[in-house]
Amino acid sequence: MPIAARSIRTRFRSLRSPARARLLVVAVAAALTAVFLTPLGAQAARAKESRPVYSYANAIRESVWVDTGLDEDRDGRTDRVAVDIVRPREPAAQGRRVPVIMDASPYYSCCGRGNESQLKTYDAQGDVVQMPLFYDNYFVPRGYAFIGVDLAGTNRSDGCVDIGGPSDVASAKAVVDWLNGRARGYTTRTGTQRAAASWSNGRTGMIGKSWDGTIANGVAATGVEGLKTIVPISSISSWYDYYFAKGAPLYDSGPDWLSNYVESPQAQAHCAAVQQELVDGAPRTGDWTPLWSGRDYAAEAGKVRASVFVVHGMQDLNVRTKNFGQWWDALAAHGVERKIWLSQTGHVDPFDYRRADWVATLHQWFDHYLLGYDNGIERQPMADVERHPDQWSTDRSWPPAGTRDAVLRPLPGAAPGVGGLGTTAAPAGASETFTDDPAVDETGWAAAVDRPTAEKAGFLSKPLTQDLRLSGSSRVTVTATPTTTSAHLSAVLVDLGPDTIRDYAGAGEGILTGTDRTCWGDSTAGDSACYKVTSAAKKAVDYTVFSRGWADLGHYAGGTGRPLTPGTPYTITLDLHATDHVVPAGHRLALIVAGTDRDLIDPPASRPTLTLDLTRTAANLPLVGGVRAFVKATSGTPARVAPALSHPAGVAGPRPAPPVPGER
């Protein structure tokens, strides 16, 4: 306790008169204000927005190597990670400290950042010239430092890439510690001259898309002091859920391939042991192992001290939306201050689908959490959701108030594989049968949902008399009897009716990139703040697949798979991915259960026929208004009904995605 506060407390204890006590309360308040009010707090009381008053052209550009305390490359010395810094010169000259915005990435030399795949470039002295993205151009003139950290084993850093594990997370956490005086920094990669962050006030915000934002999640989950906020964009919360869905493999390679993909040549020469640990710890069986436990940030959400601004495309088929859904739910359970943007895009940065609003909102966010400005950002609606291309709605909370789980059940129909979807249970003995066909994907199933086909079973609601909104994460519990010793299952939710949506399956995953440029911040000859304009890539469709989930039936008992016994029924719950979707009046809601979802999961070793027990199969959906909303929406006669089409149009089928978070 400061001396002034201790002295006041002692005097307060000596008082006997209530009047004198009241007077002293006023004195205490004034004294504590004088003792504890920092320049940051005084500035925040006066200002609402940081202004571009500092010279970007004259900014200090320097590199520091921070000691992580680990020796992942086993060379006998602790690893150092490269920290490239751009910071305003004027505050340093005046003895004032500034907050930090940080993007820790494995992509600064191998793959590039942003829609234009920018790489770091350096001058002859090794100081950064081009820092990818607009963050430094925009925020450095406004009184922030920007830092680009090379994750361990990449670009100019020591160590090894361990795919979201201790080395990856320590790479960035060590920098937060260094900014707060708790770790050692050096002026060179191998030298002994120390570098201190005397220019930093320790308040740090992390941002980044995909792997970069994933590391922000991981660092926040350590509870490190000084990390005030994170902005994870299209990011992973559990690396198991990047590679598998309840045992079903989402890609044909594992974390060892990804590590080799981004590592520097020097790291590849020294990191064979770490590579082998990734192979051994991540078997292609899809079993849960200790390696995955060490990369599950959602399980550590209780340690998060930072505020969190989650951004994700609801049609992201690279970092699939289960990752943001479970992270959001875990943060909510622990009362973490948070905000969310959900777009109709795939794996796309908000700078490329809502540029002006994004820059303005991010500016407010960092001003509040890093500069302490009382600008009201934390009192604005929690959620922004894109309903149609470039059309957004907001909610005070997310999922919105009144959202409750509703249990919907499949019902047999007049034609094989085409049934109903309602709230009543199927009659005893009701079943549907389909045969896994790895050549068909979810768009093929949806296009024929109301017609018998061998590879799927579809269940349709009645045409809706009013809009029905799903908001959050769904679950589908399936009881299935296979004919072989292995089987994969898929479940998708479909909005049956015409709409115009972002073409998330196209090359731009929902955006078109033009040739004109807009500028966001200040430029230099080596680092332009001007980026190509983008617009919505639109597609007129007759149906929309808006949520999906998968599982290996052999993982019915939990984290370890086992061979199936043909002819034996098994029950498993598929976790459908988080979304926020409105099925309009006149449309129908459909549930499809099938086998391999081509290009989204890998097929099993066999090609089974599966029989669904409809009495033991159900969908648990988060509906605004709960089950009553569904009953009301499926009662009566709708004013108009979307027509049934013989060849309905949808987006193209899913494209094989590279197993690289951060690339399209």
N, C-alpha and C positions, 0 to 999 in steps of 0.2 A: 504494500500500500504506500502511495506517495506520502511524504512527510506532512504536507499541508492537510491532506485528508485525515491522517492519523491524529494530528493536533486538534482538528475540529471535532473528531469523534470523542476525544478525551474531554474536551470542554463541554460537549453535549451531555456526557454522563454526569458532569458535576452540577448541572442545573437542577433547580427545584421548582422554579416558577413556571407555570404553563405559558405565561406571556413571553417570558424570556426564551422559552423553548421554541415558541412560534417564530420569534425574531431570528433565532439561530437556524431554523429550517431554511429561511430565506438566505442567510449567510452561507449555509452549507451548499445550497444550490449554486450560488454565485461562485463560491470557491471551487467547487468541483468542475464547473464550466471552465473556469480559468485554468485548472490543472489539466483537464482531459481533452479540451477542444483542440484538435490538431488543425494544421493548415488545410488538410483535406476537408474536415468538417466545416470549417469556416467558409471555404470556397463553395462547398455544396449548398450551404445556407443561402448563398447569394446567386448562384448560377443554376441554369436549367439545361444548358447545352454547351458542350465544348466546341470551340471555334477554331478554324484553321489559321492560327496566328504564328506558327513556327515554320521555318524554312525547311522544306523537304530536300531541296538541292544541297543545303548545307548540313544535313543531318549527319550524325556520327555513324559510321559503318565500321564494325569491328567483329572479330571472331574470338570466341573463348572456347576452351575445351574443359568440360566439367567432369569430374571424377565420379563415376557411378558407384564405386565401392565394390564392384563385381569384377571377376576375371573370367568372363564367358569364353574367350578365345584361348584360355589356358596358356598364355605366354609368360606368366610369372609376374605380371604387373596389372594393377587394376585398370579397367577400361575407362576411356575418356570419350565423351560424345561432343561433337561439334555443335556450337551454338552461334549462329550468325545473327547479328544484332543490327537493327536500324533504329536510332533514337534521336530525338530532337536535341540540338546542340545548346539552345538557349537556356532551358531549365538547368542543365548541368553547369553551365557557366555561372548561373545565379545561385548554385548550391541547393536547388530544389530537386526533389526526387519524383519519379514518374511511375505509373503502373505499367504493366506488361500484358500484351496480347501475344499468345504463343500458339504456333502450329507445329506440332511434332510429327514428322512424316518419314516413311521409308522411300518416298517417291521423288525426292528432290534431284536425283541424278539419273535414275533408271527409267522413269515413266512419265514424269511431269504432273503438274497440278492444274486443275481447272479445265474448262471447255477447250482451251487452246494449248493444253499440255505444256505449260511453262516449266522450265528447269531453272535452278539457281545458276547464275553465272558470277565469275569472280574477276577482280583486277589482278595486276601483277603482284600486288602485296598479299593476295589471298583474301581480301575483304569482298563481301558480297556486293555485286552490282545490280543484278536483277533478282529481286525476291518475288517468287510467283504469287499471283493473285493480287487483289487490290488493297489488302489490309494495311500494308505499310504506307502506300501512297495516300490513303484516306486518313488513317488514324495518327500517324506520326506528326503531321502538321497540327493535330488537335491535342497534342500533349501526351501521347502514348508512345511507349517503345514497342516495336514488333520484333519477335524472335522466331526464327525458323530453325528447329532442332532436327538434326539428322539422327534418326533412331540408331541404336547400336547396330553395328555391322553394315551400315549403309553410308554411301557417299564418303565423307571425311571422318566418320566415327570409328572407334575401336569396337570390339565385341562381336557378338553374333546375333542374328535375327532369330527370335524364338516364338514368333507368331502370337503376340499378345501376352506372353508369359513374363516372368520376373525381369528379364533383360529389357524387353520392349518397354514395360511400364517404368522400370527404374531409369531408363534413358531420360524420360520426361520428368519424372518425380525429382530426380537429382537436380534438374535445372530449377524447379520451383524451390527446392531447398537452398540452392546457391543464391537465388534471388533474395532469400530471406536469411542469408548468412550462415546456413547450416551445412554447406558442402563446399568443397574446394574447386576453384576454377583456375585455369592456367592460360597463359597467352599463346602457347603453342601446344601441339599434340603430344610432344614428348619432353618438353622442357620443364624447368622447375620454377620459372617466374610466375608468381601468383597473380590472379586477376580477381578483383572484388567487384561486386555489383553495388557499389556505393551510390550509384545514380538511381537505383530502383527503390520504391517504397515497399516492395514485397507483395503488393496486391496483384495477383495474376489471374488472367482469364485464358482458358484454352479453347481453341476452335479447330474445326477441320472436318472434312468430308471423308466418310468411309473409314479406312484404316486410321487416318489421322484422328477423326472423332472417336474412334474406338479406343485409342490411347487416352484421350481425354476422359472417357468413361472409366478406364482402368485406373488412372491417376486419382480421379475423384473418389473412387472406391477404396483408396488407401487412407482417406481422411487427412491428407497432407495439409498442414497449416499454411495459409497464404494463398491457396487456390480458392478464389472467391466465386468463380462462375465457370461453367463450361457450356459450349454450344456444339453438341455432336450432331453432325449432318449425315444421314444415311449410314448410321454406325452400328457396330456390333456390340451386343451386351453379353453374349456368351458365345465363345468360338465354337463350341460343339454345335450350336444352332446355325452357325455359318456352313458347317460341313455336313451335318446330318439332321434328319427329322425323325426322332424316335427310332434310330437305327437305319433308316432309309438314306442312302448316300445321295447328297445333292450334287456332288461333283465327282469326276473320275480320278481325282488326285487328292492328296492330303496336304497338311501344313509343311511337310518337308519340301514339296515342290515349290510352294509359295516362298518359302525362305530362300531357296536357291535362286528364285526369280528376281528378288530385290537386293540380295546381298552384293556388296562390293567385291571385286576380285580378291582383295586382300583378305576379306572375311572368309570367302569361299576356300581359301588356302589354309585357314586355321580352324574352321568350324565343323569339321567332319563329326566330331563327337556330339555336338548339339543337333546336327542333322539326324544322326542315328537315334537320338533320344526322341525326336519328333516322329520318326518312323515307328519306333517301338511303342510310344505312348499314345499313338492315334491309329489303332488298327482299322482296316477297312471294313471290319465287321459292324462298325457303328456302335460298339459297346462304350459305355461311359467308363472312363479311366481317371486316375489322379491328374493326368495332364489336363483334362477338361475342367476338373474342379479348380485348378489354379488359373483358369482363364474364364471363369464365370463371375463377371462383375455384378450382375443382378443379385447374386447371393450375398454380396457385400454392400448392398445399398444402404444399410444402416450406418455405415461409416461416412457417408457422403456429407460434407459440410457446405459444399458449393451449391449455388443455385444452378438449375439445369434448363437450358432452352433446347428442346428436342425438335429436330426437323427431319422429315422422312417423306419419301414418295410412296403412296399407298400401292403402287404397282411396281415397286422395286423387286426385281427378280434376281438381283445379285445379293445384296444384303437384305434378306427377306424380312418382312415387317414383324415377324414374331420378335425380332431383336428389339425394336423400339417398344412393342407392346409389353413385354415382360419387364423391361427396364422402367418404363413409365409406372406400371403397377407397383413395382418394388419401391420406387421413389415415393409414390403416393402413400404407401403403407408406413413409411418412415417420416412423413410430413416434410419432405424436401420441397423447397420453393421451386416452382417449375412453370414452364410455358411450352406450347407445342404448335408447330405448323405442319399440316398434312396436305400434300399436293396430289394431283392425279398423275404425276409423272412416274417414271421409273427411277433409276439411279442418277439423279440430277441435283445439282446445287441450286438453292433458291436464287442465287445471283443470275441464273440463266432461265428462270421462269417468272420471277416477280421482282425484278432488279431494284427499282426505285424504292418500293416499300421495304424490301429486304435491307438495303443499306440504311434507310432511316430507322428501322426497328432495331437493327444491330447497333447502331450509333446510340440510341436511347438505352439499350440494354447494358452496353459497356459503360456508358456515362454513369448509370445508376450503380452498378455493382462494383466498378473499379474506381470511379471518381467520387462516388457517393452523392451524386446529384439527385435531388428529389423531383424527378420529372414525371412520376406517376406511372412508369412502365409496369411496375408490379401490380398496379390496380386496374390495368387494362384487361380485356377478356383473355382468359387463359389460352384459348384455342382458336386458331384460324384454319378452316378446312376449305379446300377447293371443291366446289360442287360441279362446276362445268369449267371448261378452259377459260382461265382468267376471271372467273366469278367465284368469290369467296364469301363464306359466312363465318360468324364468330360465336363462341360460347363462353359464358362466364366460368365454367368448369368443364373438364373433360375426363371421362365421358360425361355428357350433360346430366343435369339433375333429372331424376325420374327414369334413368336407365336401369333396367333390371333384367336378369336372365329369364329367358322364356324357353321352355322345353317344347320343341316341335318334333313330330314323329312321322316317319314315312308310312305310307299306306299303299296297299296293292291296287293296281289299276286294271283296266280291261285288256290292255295289251302287255305282253311281256316286257319287263324293264322300264315301264312307264307308269308311275304311280302318283299318288297325291301327297301333299304335305299339310299336316294339320296338327291339332292339339290332342286328338283322341288316339288311343293305342290301336295298333293293327290287330286284326283277329288272330286268335291262336293258330299257329302253323303257317302264317303268312311268310313268304320268302321271295327273294329275287335272286337270279343267278347271272353272272357275267364271267367272261374269260379275259384275262390280262392280254392286252395287245400293245406292246411297247412302241408300235408305229403310230399310235394315235395320241393326241395331246388334249388338253382341257378345252381348247377352242373347238376341236372336232366333236367332243362330247356335248358341249353346249349347243352347237349348231343343230344337233340331232336329239336334243333332250326330250322332245315330245314324240319321238319316233323310236320303235324298237331297234336297237343295235346290239351286237353281241358283246361289246367291250365295256358296257357301263350300265348302271341302273340310275334312272332319273326320277325325281319326285318334285311335283309342281304344286304350288299353292293355287287357290282360286285367283282370278284377276282381282286386284286390290281396288277397293272403293276409296281409299285415302292413302296418302304417303306413309311408308313404313321405313323408319330409320334404324339402322344397326350401327352401334358405336362401341368399339372395343374389340375384345378377343373372343372368338367363338370356339366351341368344342363339339366334336361329333364322336359319339361312342358307337362302335360297330361290333357286332358279333358275326363272325364269318367262319365258314367251314371250307378249308382249302382241299384241293385234290392232290397237291404236291407238298414237298417238305419245306418250301420257301414261298413267300408271297409278300408283295408290297401293295399298300392301299393308298388311295388318294381320295380326298373329299373336297369339293369346291362349291361355293355359293355363286349363283348366277342371277342377274337381273335380266329378265326376259321382256324386252320392249325396246323401241327405238330411242336413240340418244345420239348426241355428238360428244365425244370424249377426246382426251389427249391420246394420241397414237403411241401408247407406251411401248408397243412391240416394234416400233420403227427404229431406224438407225439412231435417231436422236433421243429415243425413249421419252418422247413427248414434247421435244423442242425442235425448232428449225434454226440454224445458225446463218445469219445474213452476212453482208460484207461491210456495212456501215459500222461505225464505232461510237460508243458513248464513253465519257471519261468520268472517273470516280476518284478524285483526289489529284495530287500533283504528280508530274512526270519529271524524269531526267532523260538524258540521251540514252541511258542504258536500261531504264525501267519505266515503261509507259503505264499510265493509269487508264488507258483507253482499251476497251474490249468490244469485240464484235457483238452487235445486237442480236437478240434471239426473239423468237415468237413461238406461239403454241402450234405444234403439229397436231392437227385435228383429224378425226376419223368418224364418219357417220356409221353407226352400228345398229344392229337389231338385238344384240344381247351383250352383256358385260359380265365377265368373270371378275368378281371383286374381292374374293377371299379364297384361300386354299390352304390345305395342310396335307401332310403325308406321314406314313409310318411303315416300318417293317413289321409285319404281323408276328415274326419270331421274337420281337421285343415286347410281347404282350405282358410279360411278368416284370418288366422294369428295365434296368440299364444293361443287362446282359442278354444277348440273343441266344436262341436255341432252335434246333430243327423242329419243324412242325410235324405232327402226325396226321397224314391224310385222313379225311373223314371225321376229324375232331373239331368241334367249334371252339373258337378263341375270341375273347373280348379285348378290345384295345380302344383307347381314346386318342383321336387325332386332334392336335392343337392347331386350329385354324388361325391364320395370321390376322393381326390387329388391323382394323380399318374403320372408316366412317363413311357409310354409304346410305343414300336414300333411294329406296325402290319406289318410283312414283305411282300414283293412282293410275289404274289401267294396265300396269305391268304385272308380272307374276314373279314371285320368288321361287327359285329352284335349288334343290340340293342334289348333287350328283356324287355317287360313290363308284369308284372304278379302281383299276390297278395302276400300272405305271403311267405317270404323267410325262410324256416324252419331252426331253430336253430340260425338265425340271427336277426329276429324280432319275437315278439309274435303275434299270430293270433288275429283278431278282435272277437267281441262277436258273429257275424253272419258269414255265408259263402256266400258272395255275388257273383253274376255274374255281370261282368262289361263290358260295351260297350265303346270302345275307339273311339272318333271322330278323325279320322286321319288328317282331315283338321286343327284341333286345337291341334295337338300334334307335338312336335319337340324336337330335341336334340341340345344343344348348347355346342360344343366341342372345347377345346383349341388345335388347330392343328398348328404344326410348318409349316408355309407357308399359314395358313388360308384355306379358302374354295377353293382357287386355287389349293392347294396341293391335296385336296380330288378329285377335278374334274380331275386333271392330273393323279392321281393314279388309277382312275376308268375308264380311257379312253384307248382305244386300246385293244390289246390282250396280256395277260401276257405270258412270256416265259414258265412258268409252273404253274399249278394250284394244290393246295392241294386237294387231292381226297376226295369225300364225302364218309363217312363210315357209315355202318348200326349201328355199336355199337362203337362210338368213345370213347377213353379213356381220362379221366381227373383225377384230384386229387380226393380224397375222399370228400364226402360232408362235409360241415362245422360241427365241433364238438360243442356241447353245451359248451360255455365258461363260467367259473365262473365269477360272477360280481365283480371281484377283479382286479383292475389295478395293474399288477405286477406279476400275476401268469398265467401260461399257462393252 
